């Protein structure tokens, strides 16, 4: 659009200026106008018959609007800085339709696509697929019109990672994919229940595998899928010529050697009647590009003898890979196939993906009614999928989603994009299991990018969280920089014949590239608050281990105390106590720079105390790390001053150090109930009642704030 040459036909002024302008090239604009540019609501008609009607800002399409191409294609949705950006729907005359997220004219985040030939990308499933840069990327589901179905991971528009493909004829493949083909470890299941579990390469069986014939009463199903993806390039070009994904051929996986397998004889060697533990026939097979080279019958005992050492070697290799990455300071153990928590991880990821996608399609609410805080959604996830759920490689499980709309609103308040959230927790990377840091026995999982922590919960904790959720929601909306731990989702999974597992998704306070050398759990009490361990990056120190005093920049201390007062007031109102401040300290001096990431000049200053705009201060960190990444409790510059005390001994630092702080209030789900009252009374018999952790909420809040002021 050029505004250099124009002729004014009619101008009216009534409030905002409204104009009707004809441009030299034949374009026309009718709508609001300010400072020589479209501003507000208006309609622009190009000479080639393209039309846009909607919001404008500084002469560019912005806000809600609709664009029509001369070909008949249209886009209706959100715009930003002249580009399709936000949530919108693109429709083409040939029947192509996309509904979902956009970023700079490219499909991005959650979205669905319908193709002219009847194929759909997440069109009939209860979850949307993920897109990145205009192509499917991350978890998603593609359904062909002939009932083939694929559910799994994608990269750059192709099946890549873990996924399940079910052909309409009844076969299925569960395993690894590379560039749209079966590649890696995978299990192929025929219609009669016969399975082949082994190695694949470029869509063909290649290497060693185990072939099991079906039981007579076996009842199996299968399915398939694939997908496409290129977006509308520019609003001026309505070329949406993406082709639907072709169905992966069955010629490779379901080769003819499945019919009447007969063990191949070798000279000087006999074969036994291979019977597995279930009474079915078991054979070891070796393939080269789908050509059967060798087959031997084997018993279950022999099978373990052959593949047991291999599986153990694989496990040892996995552990070695984890050890070689320790320099990255990434805590936890990666959950790989065969890990004790592998199936649980798959259930969590699939369930969270289903929940987030389902709630994302509901219309946004300006104010949440009280009913959303009591809503519970249950869903069965059968292995072979259903109308509402995709197929998956683990056993059947039941899923329960607590207050989905309330948690969707919380994620919005905390600026958590639904697509990014799903990529972090449910993408093509495995979670990591952390050792339990406390006495609760809870299991902790960490997302691959360290952004989110998933923690198992007891039933009474879930009940308390649901009770305080309305006031918690109101509090975080009023105080966007609250120090309280951020809750993103509350769920429950029940595996087949398993126990109920309840868990909460939270933020990771220590999500940073910097090396956090010291971690403290601070309550303000002294009785028993000593770790008794040598300080290491993995040790959680306590109140009596704190041998430094932290000096914040001018103005930050007052902001911290004000926010602490507001947060503690909420805890007192909710009758909650026993919470703590989880504090992480990164030392910026070269002597502490054990992490290879800490090399920038901005994290190598040696000044006495950071001051506003000084080298190493919070303002420089704001510039160095990005303005939105430095706020209360995150990337805060400070000075650590040693506490002169006998208890500190040789472990005390001899000089002040520049540090970066990370902190927040955790463990906010302990109510002051009868057991805590009894604990207070019992311990008060032998200790000063003001020094123990179990005190009433008002006393706890006051003591907590007094300790932090020091």
C-alpha positions as CSV (number, residue, x, y, z in Angstrom):
1,X,0.0,0.0,0.0
2,X,1.5,3.4,-1.0
3,X,0.2,6.6,0.4
4,X,2.5,8.9,-1.5
5,X,-0.1,9.9,-4.1
6,X,-3.7,10.3,-3.2
7,X,-6.8,12.3,-4.0
8,X,-9.3,13.3,-1.3
9,X,-12.9,12.8,-2.4
10,X,-14.6,13.4,0.9
11,X,-13.6,14.1,4.4
12,X,-15.9,14.2,7.4
13,X,-15.0,14.9,11.0
14,X,-17.2,13.7,13.8
15,X,-15.0,12.6,16.7
16,X,-12.3,10.5,15.0
17,X,-11.6,11.7,11.5
18,X,-13.3,9.6,8.9
19,X,-12.1,9.8,5.3
20,X,-12.8,8.4,1.9
21,X,-9.5,8.5,-0.1
22,X,-8.7,7.4,-3.6
23,X,-5.0,6.6,-4.4
24,X,-3.3,7.2,-7.7
25,X,-2.9,3.5,-8.4
26,X,-6.6,2.8,-8.0
27,X,-6.7,1.8,-4.4
28,X,-9.3,3.2,-2.1
29,X,-9.5,3.6,1.7
30,X,-12.7,4.3,3.7
31,X,-12.4,4.6,7.5
32,X,-10.7,6.4,10.4
33,X,-7.6,8.4,9.7
34,X,-4.9,10.1,11.9
35,X,-1.6,11.9,11.1
36,X,-1.8,10.9,7.4
37,X,-2.3,7.1,8.1
38,X,-5.2,4.7,8.6
39,X,-5.9,4.4,12.3
40,X,-8.8,2.7,14.0
41,X,-11.4,0.9,11.9
42,X,-11.4,1.1,8.2
43,X,-11.7,-0.7,4.8
44,X,-9.0,-0.8,2.2
45,X,-9.7,-1.9,-1.4
46,X,-6.8,-2.7,-3.7
47,X,-6.9,-2.2,-7.4
48,X,-6.6,-6.0,-7.9
49,X,-9.9,-6.5,-6.0
50,X,-8.1,-7.6,-2.7
51,X,-9.9,-6.2,0.3
52,X,-9.2,-5.7,4.0
53,X,-11.7,-4.6,6.6
54,X,-10.8,-4.2,10.2
55,X,-8.4,-2.6,12.6
56,X,-5.5,-0.3,11.7
57,X,-2.5,1.1,13.7
58,X,0.1,3.5,12.3
59,X,-1.0,2.6,8.7
60,X,-0.7,-1.2,9.2
61,X,-3.3,-3.9,9.7
62,X,-3.6,-4.4,13.5
63,X,-6.2,-6.0,15.7
64,X,-9.2,-7.9,14.4
65,X,-9.8,-7.9,10.7
66,X,-10.7,-9.8,7.5
67,X,-8.7,-10.0,4.3
68,X,-10.2,-11.3,1.0
69,X,-8.0,-12.3,-2.0
70,X,-9.2,-12.0,-5.6
71,X,-9.2,-15.8,-5.8
72,X,-11.9,-16.0,-3.2
73,X,-9.6,-17.1,-0.3
74,X,-10.0,-15.2,3.0
75,X,-8.4,-14.8,6.4
76,X,-10.4,-13.7,9.4
77,X,-8.7,-13.1,12.7
78,X,-6.0,-11.2,14.5
79,X,-3.3,-9.0,12.9
80,X,-0.2,-7.3,14.2
81,X,2.1,-4.9,12.5
82,X,0.6,-5.7,9.1
83,X,0.8,-9.5,9.4
84,X,-1.5,-12.3,10.3
85,X,-0.5,-12.8,13.9
86,X,-2.5,-14.3,16.7
87,X,-5.6,-16.5,16.2
88,X,-7.4,-16.7,12.9
89,X,-9.1,-18.8,10.2
90,X,-7.9,-19.1,6.6
91,X,-10.3,-20.5,4.0
92,X,-9.8,-21.3,0.3
93,X,-12.4,-21.9,-2.4
94,X,-11.0,-25.4,-3.0
95,X,-12.1,-26.4,0.5
96,X,-8.8,-25.9,2.3
97,X,-9.3,-24.5,5.8
98,X,-7.0,-23.7,8.7
99,X,-8.1,-22.5,12.1
100,X,-5.5,-21.7,14.8
101,X,-2.5,-19.7,15.7
102,X,-0.4,-17.5,13.4
103,X,2.9,-15.7,13.7
104,X,4.1,-13.2,11.0
105,X,1.9,-14.8,8.3
106,X,2.9,-18.3,9.2
107,X,1.0,-21.0,11.1
108,X,2.3,-21.2,14.6
109,X,1.2,-22.9,17.8
110,X,-2.1,-24.8,18.1
111,X,-4.1,-25.3,14.9
112,X,-6.3,-27.5,12.8
113,X,-6.2,-28.0,9.0
114,X,-8.8,-29.5,6.6
115,X,-7.7,-30.5,3.1
116,X,-9.8,-30.6,-0.1
117,X,-9.4,-34.3,-0.5
118,X,-11.0,-35.0,2.9
119,X,-7.8,-35.5,5.0
120,X,-7.6,-33.6,8.2
121,X,-4.8,-32.5,10.6
122,X,-6.5,-32.8,14.0
123,X,-9.9,-32.2,12.5
124,X,-11.9,-34.9,14.3
125,X,-9.7,-35.3,17.4
126,X,-10.3,-33.5,20.7
127,X,-6.8,-31.9,20.4
128,X,-5.2,-29.6,18.0
129,X,-1.8,-30.1,16.4
130,X,1.2,-27.9,16.9
131,X,2.7,-25.8,14.1
132,X,6.0,-24.0,13.8
133,X,7.1,-21.8,11.0
134,X,4.1,-22.7,8.9
135,X,4.6,-26.5,9.2
136,X,3.5,-29.2,11.7
137,X,6.1,-29.4,14.4
138,X,5.7,-31.1,17.7
139,X,2.8,-33.4,18.8
140,X,0.0,-33.7,16.4
141,X,-2.5,-36.1,14.7
142,X,-3.3,-36.6,11.0
143,X,-6.3,-38.5,9.7
144,X,-6.7,-39.6,6.1
145,X,-10.2,-39.8,4.6
146,X,-9.8,-43.6,4.2
147,X,-9.5,-43.9,8.0
148,X,-5.7,-44.3,8.2
149,X,-4.4,-42.4,11.3
150,X,-1.1,-41.1,12.7
151,X,-0.6,-39.7,16.1
152,X,2.8,-38.6,17.3
153,X,5.6,-36.2,16.9
154,X,6.4,-34.0,13.8
155,X,9.3,-32.0,12.7
156,X,9.2,-29.5,9.8
157,X,6.0,-31.1,8.4
158,X,7.1,-34.7,8.5
159,X,6.6,-37.5,11.0
160,X,9.7,-37.4,13.1
161,X,10.2,-38.8,16.7
162,X,7.9,-41.2,18.5
163,X,4.5,-41.9,16.9
164,X,1.8,-44.5,16.2
165,X,0.6,-45.2,12.7
166,X,-2.6,-47.2,12.3
167,X,-3.7,-48.4,8.8
168,X,-7.4,-48.8,8.1
169,X,-6.7,-52.4,7.1
170,X,-5.8,-53.2,10.8
171,X,-2.0,-53.0,11.0
172,X,-0.2,-50.6,13.2
173,X,3.3,-49.4,13.9
174,X,4.5,-48.0,17.3
175,X,8.0,-46.6,17.4
176,X,10.5,-44.1,16.1
177,X,10.2,-42.1,12.8
178,X,12.8,-40.1,10.9
179,X,11.8,-37.8,8.0
180,X,8.4,-39.5,7.5
181,X,9.6,-43.1,7.6
182,X,9.9,-45.9,10.2
183,X,13.5,-45.6,11.5
184,X,15.0,-46.8,14.8
185,X,13.3,-49.1,17.3
186,X,9.7,-49.9,16.6
187,X,6.9,-52.5,16.9
188,X,4.8,-53.5,13.9
189,X,1.5,-55.4,14.7
190,X,-0.4,-57.3,12.1
191,X,-4.2,-57.6,12.1
192,X,-4.1,-61.1,13.7
193,X,-1.9,-59.8,16.6
194,X,1.4,-61.1,15.3
195,X,4.2,-58.6,16.1
196,X,7.7,-57.7,15.0
197,X,9.8,-55.8,17.5
198,X,13.1,-54.6,16.2
199,X,15.2,-52.2,14.2
200,X,14.0,-50.2,11.2
201,X,15.8,-48.1,8.6
202,X,14.2,-45.8,5.9
203,X,10.8,-47.5,6.3
204,X,12.1,-51.1,6.2
205,X,13.1,-53.8,8.7
206,X,16.8,-53.6,9.0
207,X,18.8,-55.5,11.6
208,X,17.8,-57.8,14.4
209,X,14.3,-58.2,15.8
210,X,11.9,-60.5,17.5
211,X,8.9,-62.0,15.6
212,X,6.0,-63.3,17.7
213,X,3.1,-65.1,16.2
214,X,-0.4,-64.3,17.5
215,X,-2.4,-66.1,20.1
216,X,-5.6,-67.8,18.7
217,X,-7.8,-65.4,20.8
218,X,-5.8,-62.3,20.1
219,X,-7.9,-59.3,19.3
220,X,-5.9,-56.4,17.8
221,X,-6.7,-53.3,15.9
222,X,-4.6,-50.8,14.0
223,X,-4.7,-47.5,12.1
224,X,-2.7,-44.9,10.2
225,X,-2.0,-41.2,9.2
226,X,0.2,-38.5,7.9
227,X,0.2,-34.8,7.3
228,X,1.1,-31.6,5.3
229,X,1.9,-28.1,5.8
230,X,2.8,-24.9,4.2
231,X,1.1,-21.6,5.2
232,X,-0.2,-18.6,3.3
233,X,2.9,-16.7,2.5
234,X,1.7,-13.2,2.2
235,X,-1.7,-11.5,2.4
236,X,-1.2,-10.4,-1.2
237,X,-0.7,-14.0,-2.4
238,X,-3.5,-16.5,-1.8
239,X,-1.5,-19.6,-2.9
240,X,-2.3,-22.4,-0.6
241,X,-1.1,-25.3,-2.7
242,X,-0.1,-27.6,0.1
243,X,-0.4,-31.3,-0.7
244,X,-1.9,-33.8,1.8
245,X,0.6,-36.2,3.2
246,X,0.8,-39.6,1.5
247,X,0.1,-42.7,3.5
248,X,3.3,-44.6,4.4
249,X,3.4,-47.8,2.4
250,X,2.6,-51.1,4.0
251,X,5.0,-52.9,1.6
252,X,7.9,-52.4,3.9
253,X,6.5,-53.1,7.4
254,X,4.0,-55.9,6.3
255,X,6.2,-57.8,4.0
256,X,5.3,-61.2,2.7
257,X,7.5,-63.1,5.1
258,X,4.7,-62.8,7.7
259,X,2.9,-65.6,6.0
260,X,3.6,-69.1,7.4
261,X,7.0,-68.4,9.0
262,X,9.4,-71.4,8.9
263,X,12.7,-71.3,10.8
264,X,15.6,-71.3,8.3
265,X,17.9,-74.3,8.9
266,X,21.6,-74.0,9.1
267,X,24.2,-76.8,8.7
268,X,25.0,-78.4,12.0
269,X,22.2,-76.6,13.8
270,X,18.7,-77.6,14.7
271,X,15.9,-75.3,15.8
272,X,13.6,-75.7,18.7
273,X,9.9,-75.0,18.8
274,X,10.1,-71.4,20.0
275,X,7.4,-70.7,22.5
276,X,7.1,-67.4,24.4
277,X,5.8,-67.0,27.9
278,X,2.3,-66.7,26.4
279,X,2.5,-69.9,24.4
280,X,3.0,-68.1,21.1
281,X,5.9,-68.8,18.7
282,X,8.9,-66.6,19.0
283,X,11.6,-66.2,16.3
284,X,14.8,-64.2,16.1
285,X,15.0,-62.6,12.7
286,X,17.7,-60.6,10.9
287,X,16.8,-58.3,8.0
288,X,18.7,-56.2,5.5
289,X,16.5,-53.6,3.8
290,X,13.4,-55.7,4.4
291,X,15.1,-58.9,3.1
292,X,14.9,-61.8,5.5
293,X,18.5,-63.1,6.0
294,X,18.0,-65.4,8.9
295,X,15.4,-66.9,11.2
296,X,15.8,-69.0,14.4
297,X,13.1,-70.2,16.7
298,X,13.9,-69.4,20.4
299,X,12.4,-70.0,23.8
300,X,11.5,-67.3,26.3
301,X,14.5,-68.2,28.4
302,X,16.8,-68.0,25.4
303,X,15.2,-64.7,24.4
304,X,16.1,-63.2,27.7
305,X,19.7,-64.6,27.4
306,X,20.1,-63.1,24.0
307,X,18.4,-59.7,24.4
308,X,18.9,-59.2,28.2
309,X,22.6,-58.3,27.8
310,X,21.7,-56.0,24.8
311,X,19.0,-54.2,26.8
312,X,21.4,-53.8,29.7
313,X,24.1,-52.4,27.4
314,X,21.6,-49.9,26.1
315,X,20.8,-48.9,29.6
316,X,24.4,-48.5,30.4
317,X,25.0,-46.4,27.3
318,X,22.1,-44.2,28.3
319,X,23.6,-43.7,31.7
320,X,26.9,-42.8,30.1
321,X,25.3,-40.3,27.9
322,X,23.7,-38.7,30.9
323,X,27.0,-38.6,32.7
324,X,28.8,-36.9,29.8
325,X,26.2,-34.1,29.9
326,X,26.7,-33.3,33.5
327,X,28.9,-30.3,32.6
328,X,25.7,-28.7,31.4
329,X,24.5,-28.7,35.0
330,X,21.1,-30.2,33.9
331,X,19.7,-32.1,36.9
332,X,17.7,-35.3,36.9
333,X,17.7,-38.5,34.9
334,X,16.3,-38.6,31.4
335,X,13.3,-40.9,31.1
336,X,14.1,-43.3,28.3
337,X,12.1,-46.4,27.0
338,X,12.4,-49.1,29.7
339,X,12.7,-46.5,32.5
340,X,10.4,-47.2,35.5
341,X,8.5,-43.9,34.8
342,X,8.4,-44.2,31.0
343,X,4.7,-45.2,30.7
344,X,3.7,-42.6,33.3
345,X,5.5,-39.9,31.3
346,X,3.7,-40.9,28.1
347,X,0.4,-40.7,30.0
348,X,1.2,-37.4,31.5
349,X,2.3,-35.9,28.2
350,X,-0.7,-37.2,26.2
351,X,-3.2,-36.1,28.9
352,X,-1.8,-32.6,29.3
353,X,-1.8,-32.2,25.5
354,X,-5.4,-33.3,25.3
355,X,-6.4,-31.0,28.2
356,X,-4.6,-27.8,27.0
357,X,-6.0,-28.3,23.4
358,X,-9.5,-28.9,24.7
359,X,-9.6,-25.8,26.9
360,X,-7.9,-23.6,24.2
361,X,-10.9,-24.0,21.9
362,X,-13.4,-22.7,24.5
363,X,-14.2,-18.9,24.2
364,X,-12.2,-16.7,26.5
365,X,-14.1,-15.3,29.6
366,X,-13.6,-11.8,30.9
367,X,-14.6,-12.9,34.4
368,X,-14.5,-16.4,35.6
369,X,-17.7,-17.7,37.2
370,X,-17.5,-19.6,40.4
371,X,-18.4,-22.8,38.6
372,X,-15.1,-23.1,36.8
373,X,-13.3,-23.7,40.1
374,X,-15.3,-26.9,40.7
375,X,-15.2,-28.2,37.1
376,X,-13.7,-31.7,36.6
377,X,-13.3,-33.4,33.2
378,X,-12.8,-37.2,32.9
379,X,-11.6,-39.0,29.8
380,X,-10.6,-42.6,29.0
381,X,-7.6,-43.1,26.8
382,X,-7.7,-46.6,25.2
383,X,-4.5,-47.7,23.5
384,X,-6.2,-47.9,20.1
385,X,-7.7,-44.5,20.4
386,X,-11.3,-43.3,20.3
387,X,-13.4,-40.5,18.7
388,X,-12.1,-38.1,21.4
389,X,-8.5,-39.5,21.9
390,X,-5.6,-40.5,19.7
391,X,-4.0,-43.9,19.7
392,X,-0.9,-44.3,21.8
393,X,1.8,-46.9,22.6
394,X,1.2,-47.4,26.3
395,X,-1.6,-49.3,28.1
396,X,-5.2,-47.9,28.6
397,X,-5.4,-45.2,31.2
398,X,-8.0,-42.8,32.7
399,X,-7.4,-39.1,32.9
400,X,-8.9,-36.4,35.1
401,X,-8.5,-32.7,34.5
402,X,-9.2,-30.3,37.4
403,X,-10.6,-26.8,36.7
404,X,-9.3,-26.5,33.1
405,X,-10.7,-23.1,32.4
406,X,-9.3,-21.7,35.7
407,X,-5.8,-23.0,34.9
408,X,-6.1,-21.7,31.4
409,X,-6.7,-18.3,32.7
410,X,-3.8,-18.6,35.2
411,X,-1.5,-19.6,32.3
412,X,-2.7,-16.4,30.5
413,X,-2.0,-14.3,33.5
414,X,1.5,-15.8,33.7
415,X,2.1,-15.1,30.0
416,X,2.4,-18.8,29.1
417,X,1.6,-19.5,25.5
418,X,-0.4,-22.7,24.9
419,X,1.8,-23.8,22.0
420,X,5.0,-23.2,23.9
421,X,3.6,-24.9,27.0
422,X,2.8,-28.0,25.0
423,X,6.2,-28.1,23.2
424,X,8.0,-27.9,26.5
425,X,6.0,-30.5,28.4
426,X,4.6,-32.7,25.5
427,X,7.0,-32.2,22.7
428,X,9.5,-34.7,21.1
429,X,11.9,-34.5,24.1
430,X,11.6,-36.7,27.2
431,X,11.1,-35.4,30.7
432,X,13.7,-35.8,33.3
433,X,13.0,-37.3,36.8
434,X,14.5,-35.5,39.7
435,X,15.4,-36.9,43.1
436,X,12.9,-35.9,45.8
437,X,14.4,-32.9,47.7
438,X,12.2,-33.2,50.8
439,X,10.5,-35.6,53.2
440,X,7.2,-35.8,51.3
441,X,8.3,-38.6,49.0
442,X,6.8,-36.7,46.0
443,X,8.2,-37.5,42.5
444,X,9.4,-34.6,40.4
445,X,9.7,-34.4,36.7
446,X,11.4,-31.5,34.7
447,X,10.6,-30.5,31.2
448,X,13.5,-30.8,28.7
449,X,14.0,-27.0,28.5
450,X,13.9,-26.7,32.3
451,X,10.9,-24.3,32.2
452,X,8.3,-26.5,34.0
453,X,8.3,-28.9,37.0
454,X,5.7,-31.6,37.4
455,X,5.2,-32.8,41.0
456,X,3.1,-35.6,42.3
457,X,0.6,-34.7,45.1
458,X,-1.2,-36.3,47.9
459,X,-5.0,-36.3,47.9
460,X,-5.3,-33.8,50.8
461,X,-3.0,-31.4,49.0
462,X,-5.2,-31.5,45.9
463,X,-8.2,-30.9,48.1
464,X,-6.6,-27.9,49.7
465,X,-5.4,-26.4,46.4
466,X,-8.9,-26.6,45.0
467,X,-10.3,-24.8,48.0
468,X,-7.8,-22.0,47.8
469,X,-7.7,-21.7,44.0
470,X,-10.3,-18.9,43.7
471,X,-8.4,-16.6,46.1
472,X,-5.1,-17.7,44.6
473,X,-6.4,-16.7,41.2
474,X,-7.6,-13.3,42.4
475,X,-4.3,-12.7,44.1
476,X,-2.0,-13.4,41.1
477,X,-4.3,-11.2,38.9
478,X,-3.9,-8.4,41.4
479,X,-0.2,-8.9,42.0
480,X,1.4,-10.0,38.7
481,X,4.9,-10.1,40.3
482,X,3.8,-12.3,43.2
483,X,6.6,-14.5,44.6
484,X,4.2,-17.4,45.1
485,X,4.9,-20.5,43.1
486,X,3.0,-20.5,39.8
487,X,0.5,-23.2,39.1
488,X,-0.3,-24.1,35.5
489,X,-2.4,-27.3,35.7
490,X,-3.8,-29.9,38.0
491,X,-4.4,-33.4,36.8
492,X,-4.8,-37.1,37.7
493,X,-3.9,-40.2,35.8
494,X,-4.9,-43.8,36.6
495,X,-3.0,-46.4,34.5
496,X,-4.6,-49.8,33.7
497,X,-4.7,-51.8,37.0
498,X,-2.6,-49.1,38.6
499,X,-2.8,-46.5,41.4
500,X,-4.1,-43.0,41.1
501,X,-1.3,-40.4,40.5
502,X,-2.2,-36.8,41.1
503,X,0.2,-34.1,40.0
504,X,0.6,-30.3,39.5
505,X,2.5,-28.4,36.8
506,X,4.5,-25.5,38.2
507,X,7.2,-23.1,37.1
508,X,10.9,-23.9,37.7
509,X,12.4,-21.1,39.8
510,X,15.9,-22.0,38.6
511,X,15.4,-21.9,34.9
512,X,18.6,-20.2,33.8
513,X,21.7,-20.7,31.8
514,X,23.8,-19.5,34.7
515,X,25.2,-22.0,37.2
516,X,23.3,-21.7,40.5
517,X,26.0,-22.7,43.0
518,X,24.0,-22.3,46.2
519,X,20.4,-23.2,47.0
520,X,18.6,-22.4,50.2
521,X,15.2,-23.4,51.7
522,X,14.4,-20.6,54.1
523,X,11.5,-20.6,56.6
524,X,12.6,-18.2,59.3
525,X,12.7,-20.9,62.0
526,X,15.9,-22.3,63.6
527,X,14.9,-25.5,65.3
528,X,16.3,-28.3,63.1
529,X,17.1,-26.0,60.2
530,X,20.6,-27.2,59.5
531,X,21.4,-29.5,56.6
532,X,24.6,-31.0,58.1
533,X,26.0,-31.4,54.5
534,X,28.9,-29.8,52.7
535,X,27.6,-27.1,50.3
536,X,27.3,-28.3,46.7
537,X,25.2,-27.2,43.8
538,X,22.9,-30.2,44.5
539,X,22.5,-29.6,48.2
540,X,19.5,-27.7,49.5
541,X,20.8,-25.7,52.5
542,X,18.6,-24.4,55.3
543,X,18.3,-21.3,57.5
544,X,21.3,-22.1,59.8
545,X,23.5,-22.8,56.8
546,X,23.0,-19.3,55.5
547,X,26.4,-17.6,56.0
548,X,25.8,-14.5,53.9
549,X,23.6,-11.4,53.9
550,X,22.2,-10.3,50.6
551,X,22.2,-6.6,49.7
552,X,19.8,-5.6,47.0
553,X,19.9,-2.5,44.9
554,X,18.2,0.7,46.0
555,X,14.4,0.4,45.6
556,X,14.4,-3.4,45.1
557,X,14.4,-4.2,48.9
558,X,11.3,-2.1,49.4
559,X,9.5,-3.8,46.5
560,X,10.5,-7.2,47.8
561,X,9.1,-6.4,51.3
562,X,5.9,-5.0,49.9
563,X,5.3,-8.1,47.8
564,X,6.2,-10.4,50.7
565,X,3.7,-8.7,52.9
566,X,0.9,-9.1,50.3
567,X,1.8,-12.8,49.7
568,X,2.0,-13.6,53.4
569,X,-1.3,-11.9,54.0
570,X,-2.9,-14.3,51.6
571,X,-1.3,-17.3,53.3
572,X,-2.5,-16.1,56.7
573,X,-6.0,-15.6,55.3
574,X,-6.0,-19.1,53.9
575,X,-4.7,-20.6,57.2
576,X,-1.6,-21.9,55.4
577,X,1.9,-22.2,57.0
578,X,5.2,-24.1,56.6
579,X,5.9,-22.5,53.3
580,X,9.5,-21.4,52.5
581,X,11.5,-19.1,50.3
582,X,13.5,-21.2,47.8
583,X,16.6,-19.1,47.0
584,X,19.2,-19.8,44.3
585,X,22.5,-17.8,44.3
586,X,24.8,-17.5,41.2
587,X,28.3,-16.2,42.1
588,X,29.6,-14.0,39.3
589,X,33.3,-13.9,40.3
590,X,35.7,-16.0,38.2
591,X,36.4,-18.3,41.2
592,X,32.8,-19.5,41.1
593,X,32.5,-19.6,37.3
594,X,32.6,-23.4,37.0
595,X,29.9,-23.4,34.4
596,X,31.1,-23.1,30.8
597,X,28.1,-20.8,30.0
598,X,29.3,-18.0,32.2
599,X,31.7,-16.2,29.9
600,X,30.1,-12.9,29.1
601,X,31.6,-9.6,30.4
602,X,28.3,-8.7,32.0
603,X,28.7,-11.5,34.5
604,X,32.3,-10.9,35.5
605,X,32.3,-7.7,37.5
606,X,33.9,-7.3,40.8
607,X,32.3,-4.2,42.3
608,X,31.5,-3.7,46.0
609,X,27.7,-3.3,45.5
610,X,25.6,-3.0,42.4
611,X,24.0,0.4,41.8
612,X,21.5,1.6,39.3
613,X,23.1,1.7,35.8
614,X,26.4,0.4,37.2
615,X,28.4,-2.3,35.5
616,X,26.9,-5.6,36.8
617,X,23.7,-4.0,38.2
618,X,20.1,-5.0,37.5
619,X,19.8,-2.5,34.7
620,X,22.7,-4.0,32.9
621,X,21.3,-7.5,33.5
622,X,18.1,-6.2,32.0
623,X,19.9,-5.2,28.8
624,X,22.1,-8.4,28.8
625,X,19.3,-11.0,29.5
626,X,16.4,-9.2,27.9
627,X,14.1,-6.7,29.6
628,X,11.3,-9.2,30.3
629,X,13.6,-11.7,32.0
630,X,14.7,-9.4,34.9
631,X,12.1,-8.8,37.6
632,X,11.4,-9.5,41.2
633,X,12.8,-13.0,42.1
634,X,14.3,-13.5,38.6
635,X,17.9,-12.5,37.5
636,X,18.2,-10.0,40.3
637,X,21.6,-8.5,40.8
638,X,22.8,-8.3,44.5
639,X,25.9,-8.4,46.7
640,X,26.6,-11.3,49.1
641,X,28.2,-10.0,52.3
642,X,29.7,-12.6,54.6
643,X,28.2,-13.0,58.1
644,X,30.9,-12.8,60.7
645,X,30.1,-15.7,63.0
646,X,31.8,-18.6,64.6
647,X,29.4,-21.0,63.1
648,X,30.5,-20.0,59.6
649,X,34.1,-21.0,60.4
650,X,36.3,-21.8,57.4
651,X,33.3,-22.1,55.1
652,X,32.5,-18.4,55.3
653,X,33.4,-16.3,52.3
654,X,36.2,-13.8,53.1
655,X,35.0,-10.9,50.9
656,X,31.8,-9.6,49.3
657,X,30.7,-11.2,46.0
658,X,28.5,-10.0,43.2
659,X,25.7,-12.5,42.8
660,X,22.5,-13.1,40.7
661,X,19.4,-14.2,42.7
662,X,16.5,-16.5,41.9
663,X,13.8,-17.0,44.4
664,X,10.1,-17.7,45.1
665,X,7.7,-19.0,47.8
666,X,7.1,-22.7,47.6
667,X,5.2,-25.4,49.6
668,X,2.1,-23.3,50.1
669,X,-0.2,-26.3,50.5
670,X,0.2,-27.1,54.2
671,X,-2.8,-26.1,56.3
672,X,-2.5,-25.4,60.0
673,X,-4.5,-28.4,61.1
674,X,-4.8,-30.6,64.2
675,X,-1.6,-32.5,63.4
676,X,0.4,-29.2,63.1
677,X,-1.2,-27.9,66.4
678,X,-0.1,-31.1,68.1
679,X,3.4,-30.8,66.6
680,X,3.7,-27.3,67.9
681,X,2.5,-28.3,71.4
682,X,4.8,-31.3,71.6
683,X,7.9,-29.6,70.4
684,X,7.3,-26.6,72.6
685,X,7.8,-28.8,75.7
686,X,11.5,-29.1,74.9
687,X,12.2,-26.0,72.6
688,X,11.3,-22.4,72.4
689,X,8.0,-22.3,70.7
690,X,9.0,-19.4,68.5
691,X,11.9,-21.3,66.9
692,X,10.0,-24.3,65.6
693,X,8.4,-24.4,62.1
694,X,4.9,-25.4,63.2
695,X,3.3,-22.2,64.5
696,X,0.0,-20.6,63.7
697,X,-0.3,-18.8,60.3
698,X,-0.2,-15.3,61.7
699,X,3.0,-16.0,63.8
700,X,4.5,-17.8,60.8
701,X,3.8,-14.9,58.4
702,X,5.3,-12.3,60.8
703,X,8.4,-14.4,61.5
704,X,8.9,-15.2,57.8
705,X,8.8,-11.5,56.9
706,X,11.1,-10.5,59.8
707,X,13.7,-13.0,58.8
708,X,13.7,-11.8,55.2
709,X,14.1,-8.2,56.2
710,X,17.4,-9.1,57.8
